[in-house]
């Protein structure tokens, strides 16, 4: 399991704590500190398209209208913290966010 997020993100910390408590030992990729590889970025965009962008983020609000109109892959390349978090890849299956459906998938219930 690979866990893409930010160390400073409350939702990511909560998700990571819950996953660890359930017995997972995810490989954590901090998109700010570690970056996002071209391959992972392409897979995330292929899976979620522009839903991969966190339009509620401080980073998004700081972009110009022209920047906001750019291709999602280009935006994530330039601003990896724009990614909606967390993104989890487990056995070739991708999930995004930490809503009830994603929690049920990994934590049961």
Secondary structure, 3 states (H helix, E strand, C coil): CEEEECCCCHHHHHHHHHHHHCCCCCEEEECCCCCCCHHHHHHHHHHHHHHHECCCCHHHHCCCHHHHCCCHHHHHHHCHHHECCCEEEECCEEEECCCHHHHHHHHCC
